Amino acid sequence: MEKLSVTIITFNEENNIRDCLESVKWADEIIVVDSFSNDRTLEISKEYTDKVFQNKWQGFVEQKNFALTKASHNWILSIDADERISDDLGEEIKKLLTTPLSPPSLRLRSGQAQGGDKGEVFDGYYIPRKTFYVKKWILNCGWYPDYKIRLFKKDKGRWEGTEGTAIHESVKINGRIGYLKGDILHYSFMSISSHLKTINSFTSISAMENFKKGKKAGILSILFRPLFNFFKMYILKRGFLDGLLGFIVSVLSSYHVFIKYTKMWEMERQKSDKPK
């Protein structure tokens, strides 16, 4: 049977980390990389593993790749502190690691043939992620199934910034990718206030990155990108089926887009207004 290392990065996650660790305590090894929390995150983590490390925050990509260097086993399961491994997914992973061949029922990446009777050998797996928002699971708005590569071979995968960003990281696999059926359970925002706080933080980072790359934010971007985002999430992605929370998610996601481009516009104005 193949052995599994679970990697988790943390910073002030005392409200989440116990449930997260409970969901993976069956793994062969748990690695926690903390960015110098000042709450009980470290204390709780040490109840589950002796492999708790502190590393100065350099960004999501760098922190998760640092965690990979601490893993003893080649199979990696990477989750965030606000995520849980469902019972079904846990059993699916355990069965998968008992044999180098994946069950033929597992689907390959879009555009590839399905596995044959003898199974397939994969180097990484997409896992569906289901998000709990305020008080219910969001099953539309493009939020589910939110496939993420989280199970992979360490010698075949590495974290990279999605489209060159520092806040949207993903695993790049040098090999074949399959799909699992069980869900990662994501407890994202337990309140509207926490969502707004994240929007303010993430839009500042995104705006600065785009500004440094020389990207522009004109009136058309500020006016129409948020509107299109709302139409896509609420109508095309059927956010209306999630009721009022589907509407709120669609509005706040569009607000995220609006704030990002207005911050870019503000940076451009501040640069042009500087005395030469």
KEKE-3310 file (N, C-alpha, C; in steps of 0.2 Angstrom, whole numbers, plus 5000, padded with zeros to 4 digits):
npx = (5004:5003:5010:5004:5006:4999:4997:4996:4994:4994:4988:4984:4972:4964:4950:4947:4956:4956:4945:4948:4960:4955:4948:4958:4966:4968:4978:4995:5005:5005:5008:5010:5012:5015:5013:5018:5008:4997:4988:4979:4983:4995:4996:4985:4987:4999:4993:4990:5000:5018:5025:5026:5029:5036:5036:5041:5029:5028:5019:5005:5009:5023:5023:5015:5023:5034:5029:5028:5042:5044:5037:5037:5033:5028:5015:5004:4992:4984:4977:4967:4966:4953:4946:4938:4941:4929:4920:4917:4926:4938:4938:4938:4951:4959:4957:4962:4975:4979:4982:4992:4985:4972:4954:4943:4932:4935:4935:4945:4954:4945:4942:4950:4951:4941:4945:4951:4947:4957:4961:4969:4984:4988:4995:4990:4975:4960:4948:4932:4925:4915:4906:4903:4893:4890:4876:4872:4875:4883:4877:4877:4881:4893:4901:4901:4903:4918:4932:4948:4965:4971:4976:4991:5007:5022:5034:5029:5021:5019:5016:5009:5007:4991:4988:4998:4996:4997:4987:4979:4982:4988:4990:5002:5004:5015:5011:4998:4981:4968:4950:4942:4928:4922:4919:4929:4926:4922:4923:4920:4916:4909:4901:4894:4902:4915:4917:4917:4929:4939:4937:4942:4955:4960:4957:4966:4978:4977:4975:4987:4996:4992:4993:5007:5011:5007:4994:4978:4964:4950:4935:4926:4929:4927:4913:4907:4913:4910:4896:4894:4900:4891:4879:4884:4886:4874:4864:4869:4876:4867:4864:4853:4846:4851:4844:4841:4854:4862:4860:4866:4879:4883:4881:4891:4903:4903:4905:4918:4925:4922:4928:4942:4945:4943:4952:4964:4962:4963:4976:4983:4979:4985:4998:4999:4997:5007:5020:5032)
npy = (4994:5011:5025:5040:5058:5072:5089:5105:5122:5136:5150:5158:5149:5143:5141:5133:5122:5110:5103:5101:5093:5082:5076:5070:5062:5049:5047:5043:5052:5069:5085:5101:5118:5133:5150:5158:5159:5168:5163:5148:5139:5132:5124:5116:5109:5101:5091:5082:5079:5078:5085:5099:5115:5131:5144:5159:5170:5169:5169:5160:5150:5148:5145:5133:5125:5124:5116:5104:5100:5095:5084:5066:5056:5050:5052:5065:5074:5088:5101:5115:5124:5128:5117:5101:5083:5073:5059:5049:5053:5051:5036:5033:5037:5030:5017:5019:5020:5008:5001:5002:5005:5014:5013:5008:5015:5028:5044:5051:5066:5079:5076:5065:5047:5036:5025:5009:4991:4986:4997:5012:5021:5035:5052:5062:5069:5076:5083:5085:5100:5106:5120:5128:5141:5154:5149:5137:5125:5129:5125:5129:5143:5141:5136:5123:5107:5111:5108:5103:5100:5090:5079:5070:5065:5068:5069:5072:5084:5101:5117:5131:5148:5153:5158:5167:5174:5178:5174:5164:5149:5134:5116:5110:5097:5085:5074:5061:5064:5061:5059:5060:5055:5058:5072:5087:5096:5113:5126:5140:5155:5161:5171:5187:5198:5192:5188:5200:5206:5198:5200:5214:5212:5203:5209:5220:5214:5208:5219:5226:5217:5216:5230:5231:5223:5231:5232:5239:5248:5253:5263:5255:5242:5243:5246:5235:5222:5218:5217:5207:5197:5195:5191:5179:5171:5171:5169:5161:5151:5147:5152:5157:5146:5143:5151:5165:5166:5162:5173:5183:5178:5180:5193:5198:5193:5199:5212:5210:5209:5222:5231:5227:5232:5245:5249:5246:5257:5268:5266:5269:5282:5289:5287:5294:5307:5310:5322:5327)
npz = (5000:4996:5004:5012:5013:5021:5018:5025:5026:5038:5047:5061:5063:5073:5074:5064:5062:5070:5066:5053:5054:5061:5050:5043:5050:5048:5039:5034:5037:5043:5039:5045:5041:5047:5048:5059:5069:5081:5089:5095:5086:5083:5095:5095:5083:5086:5093:5085:5076:5075:5066:5064:5057:5057:5046:5038:5030:5013:5002:4995:4985:4987:5001:5001:4992:5000:5010:5004:5003:5016:5017:5019:5011:4994:4989:4990:4999:4998:5008:5013:5029:5031:5025:5024:5023:5016:5022:5012:5002:5009:5011:4997:4994:5002:4996:4984:4986:4989:4978:4963:4952:4946:4949:4935:4934:4936:4929:4916:4912:4904:4887:4886:4884:4893:4908:4905:4907:4914:4922:4926:4927:4936:4939:4947:4954:4951:4962:4967:4975:4988:4993:5008:5013:5023:5028:5021:5009:4993:4978:4965:4954:4948:4958:4961:4954:4960:4954:4960:4959:4971:4976:4973:4965:4973:4966:4953:4954:4957:4965:4957:4953:4947:4932:4934:4946:4963:4973:4968:4968:4960:4957:4946:4935:4930:4920:4920:4923:4933:4939:4955:4965:4978:4989:4994:5008:5009:5020:5018:5020:5035:5037:5030:5033:5034:5021:5014:5020:5015:5001:5001:5004:4994:4982:4983:4982:4969:4961:4962:4957:4943:4940:4941:4930:4920:4916:4911:4917:4911:4909:4903:4907:4921:4921:4914:4916:4929:4928:4918:4925:4935:4928:4922:4933:4940:4931:4919:4926:4935:4948:4954:4958:4970:4979:4990:4995:4984:4975:4983:4984:4970:4968:4977:4972:4959:4964:4969:4957:4952:4962:4961:4948:4950:4960:4952:4943:4952:4956:4944:4942:4953:4949:4938:4943:4950:4953:4941)
capx = (5000:5006:5009:5001:5007:4994:5000:4991:4997:4990:4989:4978:4966:4962:4943:4946:4961:4955:4940:4952:4965:4951:4946:4964:4970:4970:4984:5002:5009:5002:5013:5007:5017:5012:5016:5019:5001:4998:4982:4981:4984:5001:4995:4980:4991:5003:4989:4989:5006:5024:5028:5023:5035:5035:5040:5039:5025:5030:5014:5002:5013:5029:5021:5013:5029:5039:5026:5030:5049:5044:5034:5041:5030:5027:5008:5002:4985:4985:4971:4968:4963:4945:4943:4938:4940:4923:4921:4917:4933:4943:4938:4940:4958:4962:4956:4966:4982:4981:4985:4995:4980:4965:4948:4942:4926:4937:4936:4951:4953:4941:4945:4954:4947:4940:4949:4949:4945:4963:4962:4974:4989:4988:5000:4987:4968:4955:4943:4926:4925:4908:4907:4897:4893:4885:4872:4870:4880:4881:4878:4877:4885:4899:4905:4901:4909:4924:4937:4954:4970:4974:4980:4996:5013:5026:5039:5026:5017:5021:5011:5011:5002:4986:4988:5003:4994:4999:4982:4975:4987:4985:4995:5004:5005:5019:5009:4991:4977:4961:4945:4939:4921:4921:4920:4932:4921:4925:4919:4923:4914:4904:4898:4895:4908:4922:4918:4919:4936:4943:4937:4946:4962:4962:4957:4972:4984:4976:4976:4994:4999:4990:4996:5014:5011:5005:4987:4974:4957:4946:4928:4922:4931:4924:4906:4904:4915:4906:4889:4895:4901:4884:4875:4887:4885:4867:4860:4872:4878:4861:4865:4846:4843:4853:4840:4844:4862:4865:4860:4871:4886:4883:4882:4898:4908:4903:4908:4925:4928:4922:4933:4948:4947:4943:4958:4968:4961:4965:4984:4985:4978:4990:5004:4999:4996:5014:5024:5038)
capy = (5000:5017:5029:5047:5064:5077:5095:5110:5128:5139:5156:5160:5145:5139:5139:5128:5117:5104:5099:5099:5088:5076:5073:5067:5059:5042:5048:5041:5058:5076:5091:5108:5123:5139:5157:5162:5161:5170:5160:5141:5135:5127:5120:5111:5105:5097:5086:5077:5078:5081:5088:5106:5119:5138:5147:5166:5170:5172:5168:5154:5146:5147:5141:5126:5121:5123:5110:5098:5098:5092:5077:5060:5051:5053:5054:5071:5076:5095:5104:5121:5124:5128:5112:5094:5077:5069:5051:5046:5054:5047:5029:5032:5038:5024:5011:5021:5019:5000:4998:5008:5006:5017:5009:5010:5020:5035:5048:5055:5073:5081:5075:5059:5041:5033:5020:5002:4986:4985:5003:5017:5024:5043:5055:5067:5068:5082:5082:5090:5104:5108:5125:5130:5148:5157:5144:5132:5123:5132:5120:5132:5149:5139:5134:5116:5104:5116:5103:5105:5095:5090:5072:5070:5062:5074:5070:5074:5090:5107:5122:5137:5153:5152:5164:5172:5177:5175:5172:5159:5144:5127:5111:5108:5090:5082:5067:5060:5067:5057:5062:5057:5057:5061:5079:5091:5101:5119:5130:5147:5161:5160:5178:5191:5202:5189:5188:5207:5207:5194:5204:5219:5210:5199:5214:5224:5210:5207:5225:5228:5213:5219:5236:5230:5220:5236:5231:5245:5247:5258:5264:5249:5236:5245:5245:5229:5216:5216:5215:5201:5192:5193:5187:5172:5167:5170:5166:5155:5146:5145:5154:5158:5140:5143:5156:5172:5166:5162:5180:5187:5176:5182:5201:5200:5191:5204:5217:5209:5212:5230:5234:5225:5236:5252:5249:5247:5263:5272:5266:5273:5290:5291:5287:5300:5313:5312:5327:5324)
capz = (5000:4995:5010:5010:5017:5020:5019:5027:5028:5043:5050:5065:5061:5079:5074:5059:5061:5073:5062:5047:5056:5062:5044:5039:5055:5046:5035:5037:5040:5043:5039:5046:5040:5050:5047:5065:5072:5088:5093:5097:5080:5084:5101:5092:5078:5089:5096:5079:5072:5078:5060:5063:5055:5056:5040:5036:5024:5006:4997:4995:4981:4991:5007:4999:4990:5006:5014:5000:5005:5022:5016:5018:5006:4987:4988:4994:4999:5001:5010:5017:5036:5031:5022:5027:5018:5018:5024:5006:4999:5013:5009:4990:4993:5005:4992:4978:4988:4990:4971:4959:4946:4948:4946:4928:4934:4937:4923:4914:4911:4898:4880:4885:4885:4900:4909:4903:4912:4919:4926:4923:4931:4936:4943:4951:4953:4952:4967:4968:4981:4989:4998:5013:5013:5028:5032:5017:5003:4987:4973:4958:4954:4946:4964:4962:4957:4959:4954:4961:4960:4978:4977:4967:4967:4974:4960:4947:4954:4960:4965:4953:4953:4942:4927:4936:4952:4970:4977:4965:4966:4958:4956:4939:4935:4924:4919:4918:4928:4934:4944:4960:4966:4984:4990:4999:5010:5010:5025:5016:5024:5039:5038:5025:5035:5033:5014:5012:5022:5010:4995:5001:5004:4988:4977:4983:4979:4962:4957:4962:4952:4937:4939:4940:4923:4915:4913:4912:4920:4909:4911:4900:4912:4927:4920:4911:4918:4935:4926:4915:4930:4938:4923:4921:4939:4943:4926:4916:4931:4938:4955:4956:4961:4977:4983:4991:4995:4977:4973:4987:4981:4963:4969:4980:4967:4955:4968:4969:4951:4952:4967:4958:4943:4952:4963:4947:4940:4956:4955:4937:4943:4957:4946:4933:4946:4953:4950:4937)
cpx = (5004:5005:5007:5003:5002:4998:4995:4995:4992:4993:4983:4972:4964:4954:4942:4950:4960:4950:4944:4957:4961:4949:4952:4968:4972:4976:4990:5006:5005:5008:5009:5013:5013:5016:5016:5012:5002:4991:4984:4982:4989:4999:4990:4984:4995:5000:4989:4995:5012:5028:5025:5029:5032:5039:5037:5035:5028:5025:5011:5006:5019:5028:5019:5019:5034:5036:5028:5037:5049:5040:5038:5039:5028:5020:5007:4995:4986:4978:4972:4964:4956:4942:4943:4938:4934:4924:4921:4924:4938:4944:4940:4948:4962:4962:4961:4973:4984:4983:4987:4990:4974:4959:4946:4936:4928:4938:4942:4949:4949:4945:4949:4949:4946:4944:4947:4948:4951:4965:4967:4979:4989:4993:4997:4979:4965:4950:4938:4926:4918:4909:4901:4898:4888:4881:4870:4876:4878:4883:4878:4882:4892:4904:4905:4899:4915:4930:4944:4959:4973:4977:4985:5002:5018:5031:5036:5022:5021:5016:5014:5005:4997:4986:4993:5001:4997:4994:4978:4980:4984:4991:4996:5007:5009:5017:5001:4987:4970:4956:4943:4932:4919:4923:4925:4926:4924:4921:4922:4922:4908:4899:4899:4901:4915:4923:4920:4927:4941:4943:4942:4954:4964:4962:4963:4978:4983:4977:4983:4998:4998:4993:5004:5015:5009:4998:4983:4967:4953:4939:4924:4923:4927:4916:4904:4907:4911:4899:4889:4896:4895:4880:4878:4885:4878:4863:4863:4874:4873:4861:4858:4843:4846:4849:4843:4852:4865:4865:4865:4878:4887:4885:4889:4903:4909:4906:4915:4928:4928:4927:4940:4950:4947:4949:4964:4968:4964:4973:4986:4984:4983:4997:5005:4999:5003:5018:5031:5044)
cpy = (5006:5021:5037:5052:5069:5083:5100:5116:5132:5146:5158:5156:5141:5137:5134:5122:5111:5100:5097:5093:5081:5072:5069:5063:5052:5042:5045:5046:5065:5081:5097:5113:5130:5145:5161:5164:5164:5168:5153:5136:5129:5122:5114:5106:5100:5091:5080:5075:5081:5084:5095:5111:5126:5141:5154:5166:5173:5172:5161:5149:5144:5143:5134:5122:5119:5116:5104:5095:5094:5085:5071:5055:5054:5055:5059:5072:5083:5098:5110:5120:5124:5123:5105:5089:5074:5062:5048:5047:5051:5040:5028:5033:5032:5018:5012:5019:5012:4997:5004:5009:5009:5013:5012:5015:5027:5038:5051:5062:5074:5080:5069:5053:5039:5027:5013:4997:4985:4991:5007:5020:5032:5046:5060:5066:5075:5079:5087:5094:5107:5114:5127:5137:5151:5152:5138:5130:5126:5127:5123:5138:5147:5137:5127:5112:5109:5111:5106:5099:5095:5084:5071:5067:5068:5075:5072:5081:5095:5113:5128:5142:5153:5159:5170:5175:5174:5173:5166:5153:5138:5123:5110:5101:5088:5075:5067:5062:5063:5061:5057:5059:5060:5068:5081:5096:5107:5124:5137:5153:5160:5166:5182:5196:5199:5189:5195:5209:5204:5198:5210:5217:5207:5204:5218:5221:5209:5213:5227:5224:5215:5225:5236:5227:5225:5236:5237:5243:5253:5258:5257:5243:5237:5244:5239:5223:5214:5214:5208:5195:5190:5189:5180:5168:5166:5167:5160:5149:5144:5147:5155:5152:5139:5148:5162:5172:5166:5169:5184:5185:5179:5190:5202:5198:5196:5211:5216:5211:5219:5233:5233:5230:5243:5254:5250:5254:5268:5272:5270:5280:5292:5291:5293:5307:5315:5317:5324:5328)
cpz = (5000:5002:5008:5016:5016:5022:5020:5029:5033:5045:5054:5063:5067:5078:5069:5060:5065:5069:5055:5049:5058:5056:5040:5044:5053:5042:5038:5040:5039:5044:5040:5045:5042:5049:5053:5068:5079:5092:5095:5092:5081:5090:5098:5087:5081:5093:5091:5076:5076:5072:5059:5062:5055:5050:5038:5030:5018:5001:4997:4991:4985:4997:5006:4996:4995:5010:5010:5002:5011:5022:5015:5013:4999:4986:4992:4993:5002:5002:5014:5024:5036:5027:5026:5021:5020:5019:5017:5002:5003:5011:5002:4990:4996:5000:4986:4980:4989:4984:4967:4953:4949:4945:4939:4928:4934:4930:4922:4913:4904:4892:4880:4886:4892:4901:4907:4908:4917:4923:4923:4929:4930:4941:4948:4949:4955:4957:4967:4975:4982:4995:5002:5014:5018:5032:5027:5012:4997:4981:4966:4958:4951:4952:4965:4955:4955:4960:4955:4962:4967:4980:4971:4970:4968:4969:4954:4948:4958:4960:4961:4954:4946:4938:4930:4943:4958:4974:4974:4963:4964:4957:4948:4939:4929:4923:4918:4924:4928:4938:4949:4961:4972:4985:4995:5001:5012:5014:5024:5021:5028:5040:5032:5026:5033:5025:5012:5014:5017:5003:4995:5001:4997:4982:4977:4980:4971:4958:4957:4957:4945:4935:4937:4933:4918:4912:4915:4914:4917:4911:4908:4905:4918:4927:4918:4913:4925:4933:4922:4920:4934:4934:4922:4927:4941:4937:4922:4920:4936:4946:4958:4960:4968:4981:4984:4992:4989:4974:4977:4985:4974:4964:4972:4976:4962:4958:4968:4963:4950:4956:4964:4953:4945:4956:4958:4944:4945:4956:4949:4938:4947:4954:4941:4936:4950:4950:4946:4938)
residu = (MET:GLU:LYS:LEU:SER:VAL:THR:ILE:ILE:THR:PHE:ASN:GLU:GLU:ASN:ASN:ILE:ARG:ASP:CYS:LEU:GLU:SER:VAL:LYS:TRP:ALA:ASP:GLU:ILE:ILE:VAL:VAL:ASP:SER:PHE:SER:ASN:ASP:ARG:THR:LEU:GLU:ILE:SER:LYS:GLU:TYR:THR:ASP:LYS:VAL:PHE:GLN:ASN:LYS:TRP:GLN:GLY:PHE:VAL:GLU:GLN:LYS:ASN:PHE:ALA:LEU:THR:LYS:ALA:SER:HIS:ASN:TRP:ILE:LEU:SER:ILE:ASP:ALA:ASP:GLU:ARG:ILE:SER:ASP:ASP:LEU:GLY:GLU:GLU:ILE:LYS:LYS:LEU:LEU:THR:THR:PRO:LEU:SER:PRO:PRO:SER:LEU:ARG:LEU:ARG:SER:GLY:GLN:ALA:GLN:GLY:GLY:ASP:LYS:GLY:GLU:VAL:PHE:ASP:GLY:TYR:TYR:ILE:PRO:ARG:LYS:THR:PHE:TYR:VAL:LYS:LYS:TRP:ILE:LEU:ASN:CYS:GLY:TRP:TYR:PRO:ASP:TYR:LYS:ILE:ARG:LEU:PHE:LYS:LYS:ASP:LYS:GLY:ARG:TRP:GLU:GLY:THR:GLU:GLY:THR:ALA:ILE:HIS:GLU:SER:VAL:LYS:ILE:ASN:GLY:ARG:ILE:GLY:TYR:LEU:LYS:GLY:ASP:ILE:LEU:HIS:TYR:SER:PHE:MET:SER:ILE:SER:SER:HIS:LEU:LYS:THR:ILE:ASN:SER:PHE:THR:SER:ILE:SER:ALA:MET:GLU:ASN:PHE:LYS:LYS:GLY:LYS:LYS:ALA:GLY:ILE:LEU:SER:ILE:LEU:PHE:ARG:PRO:LEU:PHE:ASN:PHE:PHE:LYS:MET:TYR:ILE:LEU:LYS:ARG:GLY:PHE:LEU:ASP:GLY:LEU:LEU:GLY:PHE:ILE:VAL:SER:VAL:LEU:SER:SER:TYR:HIS:VAL:PHE:ILE:LYS:TYR:THR:LYS:MET:TRP:GLU:MET:GLU:ARG:GLN:LYS:SER:ASP:LYS:PRO:LYS)
# end
